[in-house]
Amino acid sequence: MITVKFLTGQNVIKGFEVKGHSGLAERGADILCAAVSSACYMTVNTLTEVLKVDVKAEVNEDGYMKAVISEMTKEAENLLRGFQIHISSLAKDYPKNLKVIYGGADNA
C-alpha cells in the first residue's frame, strides 16, 4: 500500500511524505505507483524550478519521497492543495492501495 502523509501546520500543507508501493502490478507496470510518483515529482519540480521555493527533499528507490517547504508562499500553498486533491481522488478510486493521512509538520 502507498501511504501519502500530508505534513500540516497552522491550517496549511507544508509538505508531504510518500511511502510504499500499491501492489496493483509488478514494478514498472503499476499504474497507481506511476501516477503517484509522477504527481510527486511534478509537484516538487514545479516548486523548485518554476516557483523557486526552497524545498528540503528526500528520495530513495524503495518508494519513498519526502518534501518540506521552508518558507510558504501563496503559489506553493495552491500547488500543494492541487496535489492533495489529485492524491485524494486517486485514494478514493484505489482505497485498498492508497491511503491519505495528515500529520504535523513540526517534526518534518
C-alpha positions as CSV (number, residue, x, y, z in Angstrom):
1,M,0.0,0.0,0.0
2,I,1.1,3.5,-0.7
3,T,0.7,6.0,2.2
4,V,0.8,9.7,1.5
5,K,1.1,11.8,4.6
6,F,0.4,15.5,4.2
7,L,2.5,17.5,6.6
8,T,0.3,20.2,8.0
9,G,0.7,23.1,10.4
10,Q,-1.3,26.3,11.0
11,N,-4.1,25.1,8.6
12,V,-1.7,24.8,5.7
13,I,0.0,21.9,4.0
14,K,3.8,22.4,4.4
15,G,4.9,19.2,2.6
16,F,4.3,15.5,2.1
17,E,5.8,12.1,2.7
18,V,5.1,9.1,0.4
19,K,5.9,5.5,1.3
20,G,5.4,2.1,-0.2
21,H,4.1,0.5,-3.4
22,S,0.5,-0.1,-4.3
23,G,0.8,-3.8,-5.2
24,L,-1.5,-3.5,-8.2
25,A,1.1,-4.9,-10.6
26,E,4.8,-5.6,-10.8
27,R,7.3,-2.8,-10.5
28,G,7.4,-0.9,-13.8
29,A,3.9,-1.9,-14.7
30,D,1.9,-0.5,-11.8
31,I,-0.3,2.4,-13.0
32,L,-1.1,3.7,-9.5
33,C,2.6,3.8,-8.4
34,A,3.4,5.6,-11.7
35,A,0.6,8.1,-11.2
36,V,1.6,8.9,-7.6
37,S,5.3,9.1,-8.4
38,S,4.6,11.4,-11.4
39,A,2.4,13.7,-9.3
40,C,5.1,13.9,-6.6
41,Y,7.9,14.7,-9.0
42,M,5.8,17.3,-10.9
43,T,4.9,19.0,-7.6
44,V,8.5,19.2,-6.3
45,N,9.9,20.2,-9.7
46,T,7.3,23.0,-10.0
47,L,8.0,24.2,-6.5
48,T,11.8,24.3,-7.0
49,E,12.2,25.1,-10.7
50,V,9.2,27.3,-11.5
51,L,8.2,28.9,-8.2
52,K,11.8,28.9,-7.0
53,V,10.7,27.8,-3.5
54,D,13.3,26.3,-1.1
55,V,12.3,22.6,-0.6
56,K,14.0,20.1,1.5
57,A,13.5,16.8,-0.4
58,E,14.5,13.2,0.2
59,V,14.0,10.3,-2.2
60,N,15.1,6.7,-2.3
61,E,14.5,3.7,-4.6
62,D,12.1,2.0,-2.2
63,G,9.1,4.1,-3.0
64,Y,9.9,6.9,-0.5
65,M,9.8,10.7,-1.1
66,K,9.6,13.5,1.4
67,A,9.3,17.2,0.6
68,V,9.0,20.0,3.1
69,I,8.8,23.7,2.1
70,S,11.0,26.1,4.2
71,E,9.0,29.3,3.5
72,M,5.5,29.1,2.3
73,T,4.2,31.2,-0.5
74,K,0.6,31.5,-1.7
75,E,1.6,29.9,-5.0
76,A,3.3,27.0,-3.2
77,E,0.2,26.5,-1.0
78,N,-2.1,26.4,-4.0
79,L,0.2,23.9,-5.7
80,L,0.2,21.6,-2.7
81,R,-3.6,21.9,-2.4
82,G,-3.9,20.8,-6.0
83,F,-1.6,17.9,-5.3
84,Q,-3.7,17.0,-2.3
85,I,-6.9,17.0,-4.4
86,H,-5.2,14.8,-7.0
87,I,-3.9,12.2,-4.5
88,S,-7.2,12.2,-2.6
89,S,-9.1,11.4,-5.8
90,L,-6.7,8.5,-6.5
91,A,-7.2,7.3,-3.0
92,K,-11.0,7.2,-3.5
93,D,-10.5,5.2,-6.7
94,Y,-8.0,2.8,-5.1
95,P,-8.9,2.6,-1.4
96,K,-7.1,-0.7,-0.8
97,N,-3.9,0.5,-2.4
98,L,-3.5,4.2,-1.5
99,K,-4.1,5.8,1.9
100,V,-4.0,9.5,2.8
101,I,-3.2,10.7,6.3
102,Y,-2.4,14.1,7.9
103,G,0.2,14.9,10.5
104,G,2.1,17.8,12.0
105,A,5.0,19.4,10.1
106,D,6.8,20.4,13.2
107,N,8.9,17.2,13.2
108,A,9.2,17.1,9.4
